[in-house]
């Protein structure tokens, strides 16, 4: 974005002592895993994602431990995650809370307060300043936003001051004569400002390195020939790449401390060349070695570092292979052992035949010595690169026996699930005098095919990335199927056309609102307007975009009020609807307080931003408790009116949850709620009886919920998950939603809000609303209600919905089993597996709770 010009200026100067690197991380790219990888030199562990909000101390060997053990004084300031990971390794520390993603300044201001004064002192050997505002700005406002630009400009000013202080004391004998400055990111960001996955935007970041002393011209000339180019403006720009895996080994070599035991990285030659200690004042004292050039001296030092580096990696691989349950493939181990043996033998021959061994046989040809040292560098580098490649491809251990047992259990559960649905179907038919309905019908076969198609799509990483579009396509297929059936029956249902229209809106929202190429944290309205010739900064348009969500919210509140007045329900349920409408008013106040268009009093603004959301949460929780107590203590409904009691109870439960979910979704929430209501109404109205007998002619029509409608309900939930800005990756979590109404982090409170935001419209509301498919009064005759058939039907609906989720999760398990060695396993397949398994568990829990509540 060209907002850190100081780095580019320094890297492009004549005889520059600075370099810009493209730093490449290994996914997943959550902050905890990247800090752990940077300090241990190992590959990230996927399961560590579970510790992102409560990280335990790192117990394996790491840079901070080696620095502390070898008497280096480490000063840390900024992100308090460092204190969680390394509680006893700092000489002094100034940690600041890091989990409030809405707070862009506390951590950064703390760093600024202590950084510049610390640069004037001599009481540290390593200084770590971890700024966090840019990370938070991305999560909340996206990358292309004013707060992000302001943060980058602030960092540019801070860097200018830091470099000025260091340069002023970089002369001979100065405090910073031998100081090396590193400015780096631990991960990248998508355009929406999120991270955690394995896309190029997330794994690629920058590392700027600057030495206060210039390397010898001979060393610079070799590096410049490889990495420097002249841009269109005629300026020399030096940009190369470094694997973050190599960071720990490189820093350890520069500081003269042992490599971390588990490090498999390689000492980076360009970063190693920038440090003054690698080419100054370390000449060998042999008789003929004093004549060696600066380049030869540096190359020898680098070969020595690679020699120790390779020995350490070889030792670790050998111990890992012996102690690991599964270990590494024997042919790969044999290959890297051959590479190491070849490199060591070659180095031994060189030292025996040159002044490197302090004998009297000189190298007359300096070019020959440089060439020989370069070949040795290549030999060690080939060994270390082969180890890193092997580790990335085969590092994780998979217990295929337990994986097979788990898969068999899942398949067996699907079989039991089908038997249970079949049994309920038979019980339901026994309550009717009408002819039986076949368990297998044409529409059920269509449902099986659609579910299997969606499940099979998970075998492809491209289809997983496009999962929202695939679900939307299948949802449109069911809508077209219903419309064609109605036309074949000579009927024209407006709800089926409306359903297809809603499907188009969902498709546009998925395309523009939640893809990683757009800013998911902004209003969806801007995405639709981006394709129109409208200036988004026009004041009238901005005003309309502020008013429109509130208007839609009041439309939803009016629908809630009409439901409470038309449905036959108890007083406590009517009170629930009133409480929900009150919550919607508080949500509107919250949105007004966050508006940049309307000027409100500071007291009202504080009430709207902090108090109103908490009141919404409290009202929602109170209504849920009231409904549960009402179901427990209220006298059971008589058999004759059981159906009439089911729909009001379902509506009350959904409305009680809706307020908290809407405020977490932000201003898009009201429009999402309208789509939910419209889609659900269309599905309910488009249901068809399971027999051809005409209920209006006095026959006892057999009404079973159409499996196509259950599938539509499930696919609509999936589409809403993607429509609301989520996707099955850890960078799809909207962390900012967890802090609506709160300024400080509490792992239980913020974790619960994050779960509600993530799974609210895709699991909680759809599952609790399933009784709408059986509880609508027009669906059952008086004879049906007298036999309590709706509850048999509800059981079948619950089981069918759970089966659909279980089938797709089983396909996900099969997918990750097959693709366990895929390049994108940790960046894509594993997060998808985690989200689907959590979704299945949440589905089972919600169905059990709904069964206890509604039966």
Protein Blocks (a to p, Z undefined) as FASTA:
>chain_A
ZZammlmmmmmmghiabdcddddddddfbfklmmmmmmnopacdfklmmmmmoccddfbd
cfklmmmmnopacddehjfklmmmmmmlcfbdcdddfklmklmklmmmmmmmmmmmmmmp
ckbfbdcdddfklmmmmmmnojbbfklmmmmmmmmmmmmmmmmmmmmmmcghiaklmgcc
ddddfbdcdfkopahiacfklmpccdddddfbdcdfklmmmmmmmmgccdfkopacdddd
ddfklmmmmmmmmnopacdfklcbdcdfklmmmpmklmgopacfbfklmmpcfklmmmmm
mmmmmmmmmmmmmmmmmmmmmmpmnlpafklmmmmmmmmmmmmmmmmmmmmmccklopab
dcfblklmmmmmmmmmmmmmmmmmmmmmmmmmmmpccdfklmmmmmmmmmmmmmmmmmmm
mmmmmmmmmmpcbdcddfbdfklmmmmmmmmmmmmmmmpmklmmmmmmmmmmmmmmmmmm
mmmmmmmnopacfklmmmmmmmmmmmmmmmmmmgckbcfkbcfklmmmmmpccdfkbmkl
mmmmmmmmmmmmmmmmmmmmmmmmmpccdfklmmmmmmmmmmmmmmmmmmmmmpckbccd
fklmmmmmmmmmmmmmmmmmmmmmmmmmmmmmpccddfklmmmmmmmmmmmmmmmmmmmm
mmmnommlmmmmmmmmmmmmmmmmmpccfbfbdfknopacdddddfklmmmmmmmmmmmm
mmnopacdfklpcfklmmgoiabdcfklmmmmmmmmmmmmmmmmmmmmmmmmmmgmklpc
fklmmnommmmmmmmmmmmmmmmmmmmmmmmmmmmmmmmmgfklmmmmmmmmmmmmmmmm
mmmmmmmmmmmmmZZ
